[in-house]
Amino acid sequence: QVQFVESGGGLVQPGGSLRLSCATSGSGFSFYRMGWYRQAPGKQRELVAAITVGGSPNYADFVKGRFTISRDNAKNTLYLQMNSLKPEDTAVYYCNVGITSMIHPWGQGTQVTVSS
């Protein structure tokens, strides 16, 4: 199994930026399509962005043009650069395998709060 430790969240004003990191351990990171998910209070967890082993990204419509997903297979680490943040981006962000049928146990996530 892959284990996940997310970091980089915080409080930011609308229009601001944050960079999230996800350190992984265990086997398999470099073989999996990976993804960033988020869960806002009272809402279901949703896929924000995913990236293939070869580095091809895919984004949910609500973050296209604002977020950038990347990975470093040598470091077993996943990243999410978030720009032009909006209050509706407020959520706990998690990383996991980017295929919903292959989800591993979730990490603790990192809180992102966008507020003035």
C-alpha positions as a Python dict, from the first residue, in 0.01 Angstrom:
ca = {
    (1, 'Q'): (0, 0, 0),
    (2, 'V'): (93, 363, -40),
    (3, 'Q'): (80, 598, 258),
    (4, 'F'): (27, 972, 218),
    (5, 'V'): (136, 1279, 417),
    (6, 'E'): (-6, 1604, 286),
    (7, 'S'): (131, 1946, 376),
    (8, 'G'): (137, 2307, 263),
    (9, 'G'): (-215, 2419, 345),
    (10, 'G'): (-304, 2733, 534),
    (11, 'L'): (-505, 3051, 539),
    (12, 'V'): (-480, 3268, 230),
    (13, 'Q'): (-670, 3566, 96),
    (14, 'P'): (-879, 3539, -221),
    (15, 'G'): (-652, 3564, -522),
    (16, 'G'): (-359, 3420, -332),
    (17, 'S'): (-152, 3108, -392),
    (18, 'L'): (-49, 2795, -207),
    (19, 'R'): (161, 2495, -299),
    (20, 'L'): (61, 2162, -154),
    (21, 'S'): (294, 1865, -123),
    (22, 'C'): (220, 1500, -69),
    (23, 'A'): (500, 1277, 50),
    (24, 'T'): (434, 911, -6),
    (25, 'S'): (582, 594, 134),
    (26, 'G'): (526, 231, 65),
    (27, 'S'): (537, 78, -277),
    (28, 'G'): (380, 184, -598),
    (29, 'F'): (386, 564, -629),
    (30, 'S'): (576, 563, -957),
    (31, 'F'): (336, 309, -1105),
    (32, 'Y'): (11, 489, -1028),
    (33, 'R'): (-188, 769, -1179),
    (34, 'M'): (-205, 1006, -880),
    (35, 'G'): (-461, 1263, -780),
    (36, 'W'): (-549, 1549, -549),
    (37, 'Y'): (-892, 1540, -391),
    (38, 'R'): (-1073, 1782, -166),
    (39, 'Q'): (-1361, 1775, 77),
    (40, 'A'): (-1545, 2084, 190),
    (41, 'P'): (-1766, 2081, 500),
    (42, 'G'): (-2094, 1904, 431),
    (43, 'K'): (-1984, 1796, 83),
    (44, 'Q'): (-1854, 1478, -70),
    (45, 'R'): (-1488, 1435, -148),
    (46, 'E'): (-1415, 1527, -510),
    (47, 'L'): (-1126, 1478, -749),
    (48, 'V'): (-952, 1807, -824),
    (49, 'A'): (-668, 1700, -1051),
    (50, 'A'): (-487, 1385, -1158),
    (51, 'I'): (-159, 1308, -1330),
    (52, 'T'): (-40, 1000, -1514),
    (53, 'V'): (287, 822, -1447),
    (54, 'G'): (431, 1000, -1750),
    (55, 'G'): (319, 1342, -1627),
    (56, 'S'): (5, 1414, -1828),
    (57, 'P'): (-237, 1618, -1615),
    (58, 'N'): (-612, 1629, -1604),
    (59, 'Y'): (-818, 1889, -1415),
    (60, 'A'): (-1169, 1933, -1291),
    (61, 'D'): (-1339, 2221, -1471),
    (62, 'F'): (-1359, 2428, -1154),
    (63, 'V'): (-979, 2449, -1121),
    (64, 'K'): (-868, 2457, -1484),
    (65, 'G'): (-632, 2742, -1552),
    (66, 'R'): (-570, 2802, -1180),
    (67, 'F'): (-420, 2480, -1040),
    (68, 'T'): (-120, 2281, -1164),
    (69, 'I'): (-50, 1924, -1061),
    (70, 'S'): (298, 1777, -1085),
    (71, 'R'): (495, 1482, -955),
    (72, 'D'): (851, 1384, -881),
    (73, 'N'): (876, 1007, -919),
    (74, 'A'): (1233, 1004, -787),
    (75, 'K'): (1112, 1164, -462),
    (76, 'N'): (776, 982, -450),
    (77, 'T'): (612, 1322, -408),
    (78, 'L'): (304, 1483, -556),
    (79, 'Y'): (245, 1859, -577),
    (80, 'L'): (-43, 2096, -636),
    (81, 'Q'): (25, 2459, -718),
    (82, 'M'): (-289, 2659, -653),
    (83, 'N'): (-320, 3013, -787),
    (84, 'S'): (-606, 3263, -796),
    (85, 'L'): (-765, 3093, -500),
    (86, 'K'): (-1134, 3151, -432),
    (87, 'P'): (-1335, 3111, -112),
    (88, 'E'): (-1506, 2809, -267),
    (89, 'D'): (-1167, 2635, -279),
    (90, 'T'): (-1178, 2610, 99),
    (91, 'A'): (-1156, 2242, 189),
    (92, 'V'): (-932, 1971, 326),
    (93, 'Y'): (-707, 1853, 45),
    (94, 'Y'): (-592, 1495, 15),
    (95, 'C'): (-374, 1301, -224),
    (96, 'N'): (-433, 943, -328),
    (97, 'V'): (-425, 717, -629),
    (98, 'G'): (-599, 899, -910),
    (99, 'I'): (-826, 609, -995),
    (100, 'T'): (-1130, 597, -767),
    (101, 'S'): (-1156, 219, -782),
    (102, 'M'): (-801, 188, -648),
    (103, 'I'): (-810, 429, -354),
    (104, 'H'): (-569, 352, -67),
    (105, 'P'): (-632, 450, 297),
    (106, 'W'): (-655, 827, 324),
    (107, 'G'): (-396, 1045, 494),
    (108, 'Q'): (-483, 1327, 733),
    (109, 'G'): (-512, 1585, 457),
    (110, 'T'): (-414, 1951, 472),
    (111, 'Q'): (-660, 2234, 539),
    (112, 'V'): (-686, 2515, 286),
    (113, 'T'): (-888, 2816, 390),
    (114, 'V'): (-946, 3104, 150),
    (115, 'S'): (-1085, 3404, 329),
    (116, 'S'): (-1034, 3777, 364),
}
